[in-house]
Amino acid sequence: MTGHLTIFYIVSKYLYHNRGDKFNLYLICTLVAFAIANKIFFIPVIIIPIFIILDENFNFFKFFLKLPLLLIIIWLIKNILISGCIIYPIHQTCSEQLSWTNISQIKNERISGEAWAKAWPQRTNFDISMEQFNGNFNWINAWSKLHMKLIINIIFPFIFLILLSCFAVKGKTKLNSDFKKELVILTFSFIGIILFFFKFPLYRYGYSFIIIFIIIFFKIYFFKHINHENFIKFCIISLTFCILVLIGKQTIRIINFWQTREIIPEIKSNVDFEKKYKKVVIDSEFSYYFSEAECYYEFYPCTNQDLKNLKYKKINNYKILYNLIQK
């Protein structure tokens, strides 16, 4: 959520960017660094500051060798300390020289993460491996049964509202627009959509790219003239309608589930799944718990992964777990 909000804010700052505004460019560079550090697949947004710098003949390093670079460096160091990779889980960026780097596990996490994002549980071919499922669009059929329908159900009302506004606010006053800026935004959002679709096609991973692309696309081709008075009225009516729909939806949820759900959610184990804990001693100073089900908060640290040949060492106040065998 934070990363997507940052993307929306970057686009807003870019649309209102005045040529030669160094402070705004520096702010955009900082926000871009923060967004990329939040999620690596937000990297297409770097197109915006690069275009400003090239278009206005600024010094690239002058704007990136301060806070933006510091944020990126801190993020990269954090990645290395946690996983042994510059960018996790891209195993090509990992160093096997570090004792806590587990290349095999990193590859498995990348493959399984991508497979689950592409609707692995909805597959019909149960003989296929996750790696095979991810390639050659073998996932399309499974993905279309669940995630595609969810995306369409979310996007369709949004598009309908935009189309309705196109006719409701149409007037004679020409809107001020900068086609060059809009083209840059379309480019980076389209690249983001392509990356989202081919790697992690879950709506929550790519909705900022999708929403921005739709808005700018309709802005270019439909919102050329506007009636400001009708526009204000339409915004007020639309906002009121959306709030009422939200309240109504939540009210229906409360009515339907108030007898079966606690008003204040309780964090508790699944009573239908017998939980077994096993204490695993790694070192005199460190041990963890292995559970056959969810760990929750009863024992910690806890995992439901069956870890083999796990090693432990302490450097200053940092506890490092690593595996030297699985590479």
C-alpha positions as CSV (number, residue, x, y, z in Angstrom):
1,M,0.0,0.0,0.0
2,T,2.8,2.5,0.9
3,G,4.6,1.9,-2.3
4,H,1.5,2.4,-4.4
5,L,0.6,5.6,-2.6
6,T,4.1,6.8,-3.3
7,I,3.7,6.1,-7.0
8,F,0.5,8.1,-7.1
9,Y,2.2,11.0,-5.3
10,I,5.2,10.9,-7.7
11,V,2.8,11.2,-10.7
12,S,1.0,14.1,-9.0
13,K,4.3,15.9,-8.3
14,Y,5.4,15.3,-11.9
15,L,2.2,16.6,-13.4
16,Y,2.6,19.8,-11.5
17,H,6.3,20.0,-12.1
18,N,7.5,23.4,-13.4
19,R,10.5,23.4,-15.7
20,G,13.7,24.2,-13.7
21,D,12.2,23.4,-10.3
22,K,15.2,21.7,-8.7
23,F,13.5,21.2,-5.3
24,N,10.6,19.3,-6.9
25,L,13.0,17.2,-9.0
26,Y,15.0,16.4,-5.9
27,L,11.8,15.4,-4.1
28,I,10.7,13.2,-7.0
29,C,14.1,11.5,-7.0
30,T,13.8,10.8,-3.3
31,L,10.3,9.4,-3.6
32,V,11.4,7.2,-6.5
33,A,14.2,5.8,-4.4
34,F,11.8,5.1,-1.6
35,A,9.3,3.4,-3.9
36,I,12.0,1.1,-5.4
37,A,13.3,0.3,-2.0
38,N,9.7,-0.6,-1.0
39,K,9.2,-3.0,-3.9
40,I,11.7,-3.6,-6.7
41,F,9.0,-4.0,-9.4
42,F,8.2,-0.3,-9.0
43,I,11.5,0.4,-10.8
44,P,9.7,1.6,-14.1
45,V,8.8,4.8,-12.2
46,I,12.5,5.8,-12.5
47,I,11.6,6.9,-16.1
48,I,10.0,10.1,-14.7
49,P,13.1,11.6,-13.0
50,I,15.4,10.4,-15.8
51,F,13.2,12.1,-18.4
52,I,13.1,15.4,-16.4
53,I,16.9,15.4,-16.0
54,L,17.5,14.7,-19.7
55,D,14.8,17.1,-20.9
56,E,16.0,19.9,-18.7
57,N,19.8,19.2,-19.0
58,F,20.3,18.7,-15.2
59,N,23.3,16.8,-13.8
60,F,22.0,13.3,-13.0
61,F,24.5,12.6,-10.2
62,K,23.7,15.9,-8.5
63,F,20.2,14.8,-7.7
64,F,20.9,11.1,-7.0
65,L,24.1,11.3,-5.0
66,K,22.4,12.6,-1.9
67,L,19.4,11.3,0.0
68,P,18.1,9.1,-2.9
69,L,21.4,7.3,-3.2
70,L,21.6,6.9,0.6
71,L,18.1,5.3,0.7
72,I,19.1,2.9,-2.1
73,I,22.4,2.0,-0.3
74,I,20.7,1.3,3.0
75,W,18.1,-0.8,1.2
76,L,20.9,-2.8,-0.6
77,I,22.8,-3.3,2.6
78,K,19.7,-4.5,4.4
79,N,19.0,-7.0,1.6
80,I,22.6,-8.4,1.8
81,L,22.5,-8.7,5.6
82,I,19.2,-10.6,5.5
83,S,19.5,-12.8,2.5
84,G,23.0,-12.4,1.0
85,C,21.4,-10.9,-2.1
86,I,21.7,-7.4,-3.5
87,I,18.1,-7.8,-4.8
88,Y,16.1,-10.6,-3.2
89,P,15.1,-13.1,-4.6
90,I,17.0,-12.6,-7.8
91,H,19.7,-15.3,-7.3
92,Q,22.0,-13.8,-9.9
93,T,22.6,-10.9,-7.4
94,C,23.4,-13.2,-4.5
95,S,26.9,-14.0,-3.2
96,E,27.7,-17.6,-2.3
97,Q,30.7,-16.3,-0.4
98,L,28.5,-15.2,2.4
99,S,27.8,-18.0,4.9
100,W,24.1,-17.2,5.3
101,T,23.3,-17.2,1.5
102,N,21.2,-20.2,0.5
103,I,21.0,-20.2,-3.3
104,S,18.7,-23.2,-3.4
105,Q,16.2,-21.8,-1.0
106,I,16.3,-18.4,-2.8
107,K,15.5,-20.0,-6.2
108,N,12.7,-22.0,-4.7
109,E,11.2,-18.9,-3.0
110,R,11.3,-17.0,-6.3
111,I,9.7,-19.8,-8.2
112,S,7.0,-20.6,-5.6
113,G,6.2,-16.9,-5.1
114,E,5.7,-16.4,-8.8
115,A,3.6,-19.5,-9.1
116,W,1.3,-18.6,-6.2
117,A,0.8,-15.1,-7.7
118,K,-0.2,-16.8,-11.0
119,A,-2.9,-18.9,-9.2
120,W,-1.0,-22.1,-8.6
121,P,-3.8,-23.6,-6.4
122,Q,-6.3,-23.2,-9.3
123,R,-4.2,-25.3,-11.8
124,T,-5.9,-28.3,-13.5
125,N,-2.6,-30.1,-14.3
126,F,-1.4,-31.5,-11.0
127,D,1.6,-33.2,-12.7
128,I,3.3,-30.0,-13.7
129,S,6.1,-28.4,-11.6
130,M,6.0,-24.8,-10.4
131,E,8.8,-23.9,-12.7
132,Q,7.0,-25.4,-15.7
133,F,3.7,-23.7,-14.6
134,N,5.4,-20.3,-14.6
135,G,6.7,-20.6,-18.2
136,N,5.1,-20.7,-21.6
137,F,1.8,-19.1,-20.3
138,N,0.9,-22.5,-18.7
139,W,-0.6,-20.4,-15.8
140,I,-3.1,-18.4,-18.0
141,N,-6.0,-20.8,-17.6
142,A,-5.7,-21.1,-13.8
143,W,-5.1,-17.3,-13.4
144,S,-8.1,-16.4,-15.6
145,K,-10.4,-18.4,-13.3
146,L,-9.6,-16.3,-10.2
147,H,-7.3,-13.3,-10.4
148,M,-8.4,-12.1,-13.9
149,K,-12.0,-12.1,-12.8
150,L,-11.1,-10.2,-9.6
151,I,-9.2,-7.6,-11.6
152,I,-12.1,-7.1,-14.0
153,N,-14.6,-6.8,-11.2
154,I,-12.5,-4.1,-9.6
155,I,-11.5,-2.2,-12.8
156,F,-14.9,-2.3,-14.6
157,P,-16.8,0.0,-12.2
158,F,-13.8,2.3,-12.2
159,I,-13.8,2.5,-16.0
160,F,-17.6,2.9,-16.1
161,L,-17.3,5.9,-13.7
162,I,-14.7,7.5,-15.9
163,L,-16.8,7.0,-19.1
164,L,-19.8,8.4,-17.3
165,S,-17.8,11.4,-16.2
166,C,-16.6,12.0,-19.8
167,F,-20.2,12.7,-20.9
168,A,-21.4,14.3,-17.6
169,V,-18.7,17.0,-17.5
170,K,-18.3,17.6,-21.2
171,G,-18.2,21.4,-22.0
172,K,-16.5,24.0,-24.1
173,T,-13.6,24.9,-21.9
174,K,-10.4,23.4,-23.1
175,L,-8.3,21.6,-20.5
176,N,-4.7,22.6,-20.1
177,S,-2.5,19.6,-20.7
178,D,1.1,18.6,-21.3
179,F,1.1,15.7,-23.8
180,K,4.8,15.1,-23.2
181,K,4.3,14.5,-19.5
182,E,1.2,12.4,-20.2
183,L,3.2,10.3,-22.7
184,V,6.0,9.7,-20.1
185,I,3.4,8.6,-17.5
186,L,1.7,6.3,-20.0
187,T,5.1,4.8,-20.9
188,F,6.2,4.0,-17.4
189,S,2.8,2.7,-16.3
190,F,2.5,0.5,-19.4
191,I,6.0,-1.0,-18.7
192,G,4.8,-1.5,-15.1
193,I,1.7,-3.3,-16.3
194,I,3.8,-5.6,-18.6
195,L,6.1,-6.4,-15.6
196,F,3.1,-7.0,-13.4
197,F,1.4,-9.3,-15.9
198,F,4.3,-11.5,-16.7
199,K,5.8,-11.9,-13.2
200,F,3.3,-11.2,-10.4
201,P,-0.2,-10.7,-11.8
202,L,-2.0,-10.1,-8.5
203,Y,-4.0,-6.9,-8.4
204,R,-2.5,-5.7,-5.2
205,Y,1.0,-5.8,-6.8
206,G,0.1,-3.7,-9.9
207,Y,-3.0,-1.6,-9.2
208,S,-1.1,1.8,-9.2
209,F,0.2,1.1,-12.7
210,I,-3.2,0.0,-13.9
211,I,-5.1,2.9,-12.4
212,I,-2.6,5.5,-13.6
213,F,-2.6,4.1,-17.1
214,I,-6.4,4.1,-17.3
215,I,-6.7,7.7,-16.0
216,I,-4.1,9.1,-18.3
217,F,-5.4,7.2,-21.3
218,F,-8.9,8.6,-20.9
219,K,-7.5,12.0,-20.1
220,I,-5.8,12.1,-23.5
221,Y,-8.6,10.8,-25.6
222,F,-11.8,11.9,-23.9
223,F,-11.1,14.8,-21.5
224,K,-10.2,17.5,-23.9
225,H,-13.0,19.9,-23.1
226,I,-14.8,20.3,-19.8
227,N,-17.6,22.2,-17.9
228,H,-16.0,23.2,-14.6
229,E,-19.4,23.6,-12.8
230,N,-20.6,20.2,-13.9
231,F,-17.2,18.7,-13.0
232,I,-17.5,19.9,-9.4
233,K,-21.1,18.6,-9.1
234,F,-20.1,15.3,-10.6
235,C,-17.2,14.9,-8.1
236,I,-19.4,15.6,-5.2
237,I,-22.1,13.2,-6.3
238,S,-19.5,10.5,-7.1
239,L,-17.8,10.9,-3.8
240,T,-21.0,10.7,-1.9
241,F,-22.2,7.7,-3.9
242,C,-18.9,5.9,-3.2
243,I,-19.0,6.6,0.5
244,L,-22.6,5.3,0.7
245,V,-21.7,2.1,-1.2
246,L,-18.7,1.5,1.1
247,I,-20.9,2.0,4.2
248,G,-23.6,-0.2,2.8
249,K,-21.1,-2.9,1.9
250,Q,-19.6,-2.9,5.4
251,T,-23.1,-2.9,7.0
252,I,-24.1,-6.0,5.0
253,R,-20.9,-7.7,6.2
254,I,-21.7,-6.9,9.8
255,I,-25.3,-8.1,9.5
256,N,-24.2,-11.4,7.8
257,F,-21.4,-12.3,10.2
258,W,-22.1,-10.7,13.5
259,Q,-23.3,-14.0,15.0
260,T,-20.3,-16.0,13.8
261,R,-17.5,-13.5,14.2
262,E,-16.2,-11.6,17.2
263,I,-16.6,-7.8,17.0
264,I,-13.0,-7.5,18.1
265,P,-11.0,-10.2,16.1
266,E,-9.2,-12.7,18.3
267,I,-5.8,-14.1,17.2
268,K,-6.0,-17.8,17.9
269,S,-5.0,-21.1,16.5
270,N,-7.1,-23.2,14.1
271,V,-8.8,-25.6,16.5
272,D,-9.6,-28.0,13.7
273,F,-5.9,-28.5,13.0
274,E,-3.8,-30.2,15.6
275,K,-0.7,-28.3,16.3
276,K,2.5,-29.9,17.3
277,Y,5.6,-28.0,18.4
278,K,9.1,-29.3,18.5
279,K,11.9,-27.3,20.1
280,V,15.1,-27.4,18.0
281,V,18.3,-26.5,19.7
282,I,20.9,-25.0,17.3
283,D,23.4,-23.7,19.9
284,S,23.6,-23.1,23.6
285,E,22.5,-19.5,22.9
286,F,19.8,-20.2,20.3
287,S,16.9,-22.4,19.6
288,Y,13.7,-22.3,17.7
289,Y,10.3,-24.1,17.4
290,F,9.1,-26.2,14.5
291,S,5.4,-26.5,14.0
292,E,3.4,-28.7,11.6
293,A,0.7,-26.0,11.4
294,E,0.7,-22.2,11.7
295,C,2.9,-20.8,14.3
296,Y,0.9,-17.7,15.4
297,Y,2.3,-16.2,18.7
298,E,2.4,-19.1,21.1
299,F,6.1,-19.9,20.7
300,Y,8.8,-17.9,19.0
301,P,10.9,-17.9,17.0
302,C,8.8,-20.5,15.1
303,T,8.6,-21.9,11.6
304,N,6.6,-24.5,9.7
305,Q,9.5,-25.1,7.2
306,D,11.5,-28.2,8.0
307,L,15.0,-26.7,8.0
308,K,18.0,-28.9,7.5
309,N,21.6,-28.4,8.6
310,L,20.8,-25.0,10.0
311,K,23.9,-23.2,11.5
312,Y,24.1,-20.3,13.9
313,K,26.7,-17.7,14.8
314,K,26.7,-14.4,16.6
315,I,28.5,-11.3,15.4
316,N,28.3,-8.5,17.9
317,N,24.5,-8.4,18.7
318,Y,23.4,-9.9,15.5
319,K,22.2,-13.5,15.4
320,I,22.9,-15.1,12.0
321,L,21.3,-18.3,10.8
322,Y,22.8,-19.9,7.7
323,N,23.1,-23.1,5.8
324,L,26.4,-24.1,4.2
325,I,25.3,-27.3,2.5
326,Q,22.3,-26.2,0.3
327,K,23.8,-24.0,-2.4
